[in-house]
Amino acid sequence: MPAADYSPLVERYFAQPVGAGCWPAGGPTVGGEAGSEEQGTRVRFELRSVGGVVTEARFQAFGCPHTIAAAAWLTEHLAGRPLDRAMPIPILEVGELLEVPAEKRGRLLVVEDALRAALAQAQKRRE
């Protein structure tokens, strides 16, 4: 897909993916992932939380610019949100915001599944 086919927001988050990377092993984090590289999309989120509130988030992603942009957008908007309401808006609304084409919206579900897995682990650790 030529760069002109990406929205300005996707281009921004792809060029400077907020929260990309992971923390050193052994830190106070929990993680969750979904997808696989063989299927073309894999995403992992790592979260730090205190008192049931996300304090920081990081992600690693293998996929198209839309996948990376969606993970970066979510990472940027997670801090300060309670674990049980951490998803700032539904994932398909994130797709609309990023102007993800309909044929690529299925990849957003992988992003959502990875985030939900990380949030579930954070809830378990809290309990």
C-alpha positions in Angstrom: 0.0 0.0 0.0 1.6 3.3 -1.0 2.2 5.8 1.9 -0.5 8.1 0.4 -3.1 5.4 1.3 -2.4 5.8 5.1 -4.1 8.5 7.1 -2.0 11.2 8.6 -2.6 9.7 12.1 -1.4 6.3 11.0 1.7 7.9 9.4 2.4 9.7 12.7 2.0 6.7 15.0 3.9 4.4 12.6 6.8 6.9 12.3 6.8 7.5 16.1 5.1 4.6 17.8 4.3 5.7 21.3 5.2 3.0 23.8 6.9 0.7 21.4 9.3 -1.8 23.0 9.3 -3.7 26.3 10.7 -3.2 29.8 13.7 -5.2 31.1 12.7 -8.7 32.3 11.9 -9.0 36.0 10.2 -5.7 36.4 6.7 -5.2 37.9 4.8 -5.8 34.7 2.2 -8.1 33.3 1.6 -8.9 29.6 -0.7 -10.4 27.2 -0.5 -11.2 23.5 -2.5 -12.4 20.6 -2.0 -13.4 17.0 1.0 -14.9 15.3 3.7 -13.8 12.9 2.7 -16.7 10.6 -0.8 -15.2 10.3 0.7 -11.7 9.7 -0.3 -10.0 12.9 1.1 -10.4 16.4 0.8 -7.9 19.3 2.0 -8.0 22.9 1.1 -5.4 25.5 2.9 -5.0 28.8 1.3 -3.0 31.6 2.3 -1.6 34.9 -0.5 -0.8 37.3 -0.9 0.5 40.8 -4.1 0.3 42.8 -6.1 -1.1 39.9 -5.1 1.8 37.6 -2.8 1.5 34.5 0.3 3.6 35.1 2.3 2.7 32.0 1.9 0.6 28.9 4.3 -0.7 26.3 3.7 -2.8 23.2 5.5 -4.9 20.6 3.8 -5.6 17.3 4.4 -7.5 14.1 2.1 -6.3 11.4 1.1 -3.6 9.0 1.3 0.1 9.8 -2.4 0.1 10.8 -1.7 -2.6 13.5 1.3 -0.7 14.9 -0.6 2.6 14.8 -3.6 1.1 16.7 -1.3 -0.4 19.4 0.5 2.9 19.8 -2.7 4.9 20.0 -4.0 2.6 22.7 -0.7 2.6 24.6 -0.8 6.4 24.6 -4.3 6.5 26.0 -4.1 3.8 28.7 -2.2 5.6 31.5 -4.5 6.7 34.3 -7.4 4.4 33.3 -8.8 1.8 35.7 -8.0 -1.8 34.7 -11.7 -2.7 34.3 -12.3 0.2 32.0 -9.0 0.6 30.3 -10.2 0.4 26.7 -10.7 4.2 26.0 -13.1 3.5 23.1 -14.2 0.4 21.2 -11.5 -1.0 18.9 -13.5 -0.4 15.8 -13.8 3.3 16.7 -10.0 3.3 16.9 -10.1 1.9 13.4 -12.4 4.7 12.3 -10.2 7.3 14.0 -7.1 5.9 12.2 -9.1 5.5 8.9 -8.3 1.7 8.7 -9.7 0.2 5.5 -12.5 -2.3 6.1 -10.4 -5.2 4.8 -7.8 -4.6 7.5 -10.1 -4.1 10.5 -9.8 -7.7 11.4 -6.2 -7.0 12.5 -7.6 -4.6 15.0 -9.3 -7.5 16.8 -5.8 -9.0 17.3 -4.7 -5.7 19.0 -7.9 -5.8 21.1 -7.4 -9.4 22.1 -3.7 -8.7 23.2 -4.8 -5.7 25.3 -7.6 -7.7 26.9 -5.2 -10.5 27.7 -2.8 -8.1 29.4 -5.6 -6.4 31.3 -6.9 -9.9 32.5 -3.4 -10.7 33.8 -3.2 -7.4 35.6 -6.6 -8.0 37.2 -5.4 -11.5 38.3 -2.2 -10.1 39.8 -4.2 -7.5 41.7 -6.5 -10.2 43.2 
